[in-house]
Amino acid sequence: MNDSTVAVIVVAAGSGTRLGRPEPKAFVPLGDDTVLGVALDAVLGMSDAPYLVVVAPDERVEEARAIVAARAGGASVAFDVVAGGETRQESVSRGIGALPHVIETVLVHDAARPLTPSIVFDEVAAAVRARGHGVVPGLPVIDTIKRVDARGRIVATVDRSELAAMQTPQGFPRSALEHAYSRAHGEHTDDAALVESVGMPIDIVPGDARAFKITVPADLHRAEQLVAERADTAAAITTPAGAASVVVPRVGTGIDVHAFADDAGTPLWLAGLNWPGERGLSGHSDGDAVAHAICDALLAAAGLGDIGGMFGTADPRFSGAHGEVFLAETVRRLADAGFRVGNVSVQVVGNRPKLAPRRAEAEALLTRVVGAPVGVTATTTDGLGFTGRGEGVTAIATALIVPGPGQA
């Protein structure tokens, strides 16, 4: 058994009647696998192997055990499979009951969100440990939301700036989750709502668009397309040397340097985040050295030039623009050129701001924008040079991109 203090409970006991399939949702085929199998791959891709509990329909426990064993054994992950209850809440409760006593942090994940990237699990677990209370991933609501009455008539427009769409995995200190379940009254739509109901705090961290829930046939079709694209990319990367269509990943490096602004009122934007109370960086845009370095690394890998040549420091359209604008456009241009992002690593060099307390938040946001894992680290130069004197920040990024089908 591994000695991890983190556990992931994968809830796979739902019937999925709206999907219109004869088998329970988690056992519906997805590519060459099942919804549950794909979901497990994401969990087992975590940087630190968790203890795994799968909650399956009573009549499918042995089938689920075989699916889990085929994967977890190779990854040396300890696991258990238990029968679910009549409701999701009861199923999660049974999953909690199967946890070893050494577990301190619990992530609850719906198998119906099989394409949730592994990095989301890592970031939620890290945030729970750092903050000591519940953490859930969420996405901003982009559609206009209306409140309607029983007749379907619009009553009011809801301010969407105060709304977020919740995803899983949802993470909690074990003690908090057990306490909430022991005091639960009535059914709640997710674990965050249940924990909220007993007065415990919940934070939201950026989610990922790929963590959508399979509910209706259109969702399953979307998931099938994404799984097929992923399989095509994997097949391309592993094509034997000397074959007719060898596809090789490409790597690029980007470096960006910005001095701190003279105006103390300039806000600091770094790694896509606003840092209240910190002096901002000078620049034509928001001076986000991390975002700019990532753009340069991606563009260099694709042979598409650099950020200065693409956007131009004199272009008034980008005056004050945030790093997300440049990242999103860079990723779009890579896609137009036939490339997909594999992953990005970026290191921040400077005395401030202190990145560690918000590293997970920064990585989750950048991962969502780039559409691939982004790792962020930080270091100082021990008082030497431009950054050591506290005059500014340097960011160094390395990006791996993969040619899409038909590209060499």
ChimeraX attribute file (.defattr): number of C-alpha atoms within 10 A of each C-alpha:
attribute: neighborCount
match mode: 1-to-1
recipient: residues
	/A:1	8
	/A:2	12
	/A:3	12
	/A:4	16
	/A:5	17
	/A:6	23
	/A:7	26
	/A:8	27
	/A:9	31
	/A:10	27
	/A:11	25
	/A:12	29
	/A:13	29
	/A:14	21
	/A:15	16
	/A:16	20
	/A:17	13
	/A:18	11
	/A:19	18
	/A:20	13
	/A:21	14
	/A:22	11
	/A:23	14
	/A:24	19
	/A:25	25
	/A:26	28
	/A:27	24
	/A:28	18
	/A:29	16
	/A:30	20
	/A:31	15
	/A:32	12
	/A:33	13
	/A:34	17
	/A:35	26
	/A:36	27
	/A:37	22
	/A:38	22
	/A:39	23
	/A:40	22
	/A:41	18
	/A:42	17
	/A:43	28
	/A:44	21
	/A:45	16
	/A:46	17
	/A:47	11
	/A:48	14
	/A:49	21
	/A:50	25
	/A:51	26
	/A:52	26
	/A:53	25
	/A:54	30
	/A:55	32
	/A:56	29
	/A:57	23
	/A:58	12
	/A:59	11
	/A:60	18
	/A:61	18
	/A:62	15
	/A:63	14
	/A:64	23
	/A:65	17
	/A:66	12
	/A:67	17
	/A:68	22
	/A:69	18
	/A:70	11
	/A:71	15
	/A:72	20
	/A:73	11
	/A:74	8
	/A:75	12
	/A:76	13
	/A:77	20
	/A:78	18
	/A:79	22
	/A:80	17
	/A:81	22
	/A:82	23
	/A:83	19
	/A:84	26
	/A:85	18
	/A:86	10
	/A:87	13
	/A:88	21
	/A:89	21
	/A:90	14
	/A:91	25
	/A:92	26
	/A:93	19
	/A:94	18
	/A:95	25
	/A:96	21
	/A:97	13
	/A:98	18
	/A:99	21
	/A:100	11
	/A:101	9
	/A:102	13
	/A:103	17
	/A:104	17
	/A:105	25
	/A:106	30
	/A:107	28
	/A:108	24
	/A:109	25
	/A:110	27
	/A:111	30
	/A:112	25
	/A:113	23
	/A:114	26
	/A:115	23
	/A:116	27
	/A:117	25
	/A:118	18
	/A:119	23
	/A:120	29
	/A:121	26
	/A:122	19
	/A:123	25
	/A:124	29
	/A:125	27
	/A:126	19
	/A:127	25
	/A:128	22
	/A:129	18
	/A:130	13
	/A:131	14
	/A:132	15
	/A:133	21
	/A:134	29
	/A:135	27
	/A:136	27
	/A:137	24
	/A:138	21
	/A:139	18
	/A:140	14
	/A:141	15
	/A:142	11
	/A:143	7
	/A:144	9
	/A:145	13
	/A:146	14
	/A:147	11
	/A:148	12
	/A:149	10
	/A:150	6
	/A:151	6
	/A:152	8
	/A:153	10
	/A:154	11
	/A:155	10
	/A:156	11
	/A:157	11
	/A:158	12
	/A:159	11
	/A:160	14
	/A:161	9
	/A:162	8
	/A:163	14
	/A:164	16
	/A:165	11
	/A:166	21
	/A:167	23
	/A:168	29
	/A:169	29
	/A:170	28
	/A:171	32
	/A:172	29
	/A:173	21
	/A:174	23
	/A:175	13
	/A:176	20
	/A:177	23
	/A:178	17
	/A:179	13
	/A:180	21
	/A:181	18
	/A:182	10
	/A:183	12
	/A:184	15
	/A:185	11
	/A:186	7
	/A:187	13
	/A:188	16
	/A:189	9
	/A:190	17
	/A:191	26
	/A:192	24
	/A:193	14
	/A:194	21
	/A:195	24
	/A:196	14
	/A:197	15
	/A:198	15
	/A:199	9
	/A:200	16
	/A:201	14
	/A:202	20
	/A:203	15
	/A:204	18
	/A:205	21
	/A:206	25
	/A:207	29
	/A:208	24
	/A:209	15
	/A:210	15
	/A:211	22
	/A:212	19
	/A:213	18
	/A:214	24
	/A:215	16
	/A:216	14
	/A:217	13
	/A:218	11
	/A:219	13
	/A:220	20
	/A:221	13
	/A:222	13
	/A:223	22
	/A:224	17
	/A:225	13
	/A:226	15
	/A:227	18
	/A:228	15
	/A:229	14
	/A:230	13
	/A:231	14
	/A:232	13
	/A:233	18
	/A:234	12
	/A:235	14
	/A:236	22
	/A:237	16
	/A:238	11
	/A:239	14
	/A:240	12
	/A:241	10
	/A:242	7
	/A:243	8
	/A:244	8
	/A:245	14
	/A:246	15
	/A:247	22
	/A:248	16
	/A:249	18
	/A:250	18
	/A:251	19
	/A:252	20
	/A:253	21
	/A:254	23
	/A:255	20
	/A:256	20
	/A:257	22
	/A:258	19
	/A:259	18
	/A:260	19
	/A:261	18
	/A:262	11
	/A:263	11
	/A:264	13
	/A:265	11
	/A:266	16
	/A:267	19
	/A:268	23
	/A:269	22
	/A:270	25
	/A:271	27
	/A:272	23
	/A:273	17
	/A:274	14
	/A:275	17
	/A:276	10
	/A:277	12
	/A:278	16
	/A:279	20
	/A:280	26
	/A:281	27
	/A:282	21
	/A:283	17
	/A:284	15
	/A:285	20
	/A:286	21
	/A:287	27
	/A:288	29
	/A:289	29
	/A:290	28
	/A:291	24
	/A:292	29
	/A:293	28
	/A:294	33
	/A:295	30
	/A:296	28
	/A:297	28
	/A:298	36
	/A:299	25
	/A:300	20
	/A:301	24
	/A:302	26
	/A:303	13
	/A:304	16
	/A:305	14
	/A:306	19
	/A:307	22
	/A:308	11
	/A:309	9
	/A:310	15
	/A:311	14
	/A:312	13
	/A:313	15
	/A:314	11
	/A:315	10
	/A:316	11
	/A:317	11
	/A:318	16
	/A:319	13
	/A:320	12
	/A:321	15
	/A:322	21
	/A:323	25
	/A:324	19
	/A:325	13
	/A:326	20
	/A:327	23
	/A:328	16
	/A:329	16
	/A:330	23
	/A:331	20
	/A:332	15
	/A:333	17
	/A:334	22
	/A:335	15
	/A:336	10
	/A:337	15
	/A:338	16
	/A:339	23
	/A:340	24
	/A:341	24
	/A:342	19
	/A:343	19
	/A:344	24
	/A:345	18
	/A:346	25
	/A:347	18
	/A:348	26
	/A:349	19
	/A:350	24
	/A:351	20
	/A:352	18
	/A:353	17
	/A:354	12
	/A:355	20
	/A:356	13
	/A:357	12
	/A:358	15
	/A:359	19
	/A:360	23
	/A:361	23
	/A:362	23
	/A:363	23
	/A:364	25
	/A:365	21
	/A:366	26
	/A:367	22
	/A:368	21
	/A:369	20
	/A:370	24
	/A:371	19
	/A:372	20
	/A:373	21
	/A:374	25
	/A:375	20
	/A:376	22
	/A:377	15
	/A:378	17
	/A:379	13
	/A:380	16
	/A:381	13
	/A:382	11
	/A:383	12
	/A:384	10
	/A:385	10
	/A:386	15
	/A:387	21
	/A:388	17
	/A:389	13
	/A:390	16
	/A:391	16
	/A:392	22
	/A:393	26
	/A:394	20
	/A:395	26
	/A:396	22
	/A:397	27
	/A:398	24
	/A:399	26
	/A:400	20
	/A:401	23
	/A:402	25
	/A:403	23
	/A:404	21
	/A:405	16
	/A:406	9
	/A:407	14
	/A:408	14
